[in-house]
Structure formats: C-alpha cells, structure tokens
Amino acid sequence: MPDGEQIELPIDSASAERYRSTPLRPAIWMTGVVVWATVIAFLFRVPTWAGIFLCLLTGLSFLLYLGSYIFLMATDREA
C-alpha cells in the first residue's frame, strides 16, 4: 500500500476550474431554461394557452429564485 506522500493527483484535477456549489444554482438553472423556453415559444407563435402557461411558469420560477435569494441573504450570507 503506497504512503500518502507517494500518491500523485492527476494533472486534470489540479488545473480544473472549480465552481462553488450554492443552494441557488438549481433555481438559477431552472429560471434560465424556462426563460429560453418562453422566448423560443413566442418566436414559433405557440397557442395562447401555452404562452400564458410559460409566462406563469417563468414568473413563478423567478419569484422562487428571488425569494430564495432574499431568504439566504437574511439567514446565511455564506451560502
């Protein structure tokens, strides 16, 4: 069994760019995806009910993100 000093890290892991995981990342992704879906839907002229649904979904997603952001700023600034 090799000693801890003899184990070498792969070159890729040493130079890989690291992103900090935050609780807001899923909400950011969801909002971004829904906004793009809404924009593309309006470019292809979807039916009225689908446009209203996507707008409501986009608004709810943004409000979820905004609420989460405000909550985390008030309770846990490190997150």
MODELLER restraints for C-alpha pairs under 7 A, 6 or more apart:
rsr = mdl.restraints
at = mdl.atoms
rsr.add(forms.Gaussian(group=physical.xy_distance, feature=features.Distance(at['CA:22:A'], at['CA:79:A']), mean=5.86, stdev=0.5))
rsr.add(forms.Gaussian(group=physical.xy_distance, feature=features.Distance(at['CA:23:A'], at['CA:79:A']), mean=6.85, stdev=0.5))
rsr.add(forms.Gaussian(group=physical.xy_distance, feature=features.Distance(at['CA:27:A'], at['CA:65:A']), mean=5.41, stdev=0.5))
rsr.add(forms.Gaussian(group=physical.xy_distance, feature=features.Distance(at['CA:28:A'], at['CA:65:A']), mean=6.74, stdev=0.5))
rsr.add(forms.Gaussian(group=physical.xy_distance, feature=features.Distance(at['CA:30:A'], at['CA:61:A']), mean=6.94, stdev=0.5))
rsr.add(forms.Gaussian(group=physical.xy_distance, feature=features.Distance(at['CA:31:A'], at['CA:58:A']), mean=6.52, stdev=0.5))
rsr.add(forms.Gaussian(group=physical.xy_distance, feature=features.Distance(at['CA:31:A'], at['CA:61:A']), mean=5.40, stdev=0.5))
rsr.add(forms.Gaussian(group=physical.xy_distance, feature=features.Distance(at['CA:31:A'], at['CA:62:A']), mean=5.96, stdev=0.5))
rsr.add(forms.Gaussian(group=physical.xy_distance, feature=features.Distance(at['CA:34:A'], at['CA:58:A']), mean=5.65, stdev=0.5))
rsr.add(forms.Gaussian(group=physical.xy_distance, feature=features.Distance(at['CA:35:A'], at['CA:58:A']), mean=5.95, stdev=0.5))
rsr.add(forms.Gaussian(group=physical.xy_distance, feature=features.Distance(at['CA:38:A'], at['CA:54:A']), mean=5.61, stdev=0.5))
rsr.add(forms.Gaussian(group=physical.xy_distance, feature=features.Distance(at['CA:38:A'], at['CA:55:A']), mean=6.70, stdev=0.5))
rsr.add(forms.Gaussian(group=physical.xy_distance, feature=features.Distance(at['CA:42:A'], at['CA:51:A']), mean=6.98, stdev=0.5))
rsr.add(forms.Gaussian(group=physical.xy_distance, feature=features.Distance(at['CA:72:A'], at['CA:79:A']), mean=6.73, stdev=0.5))
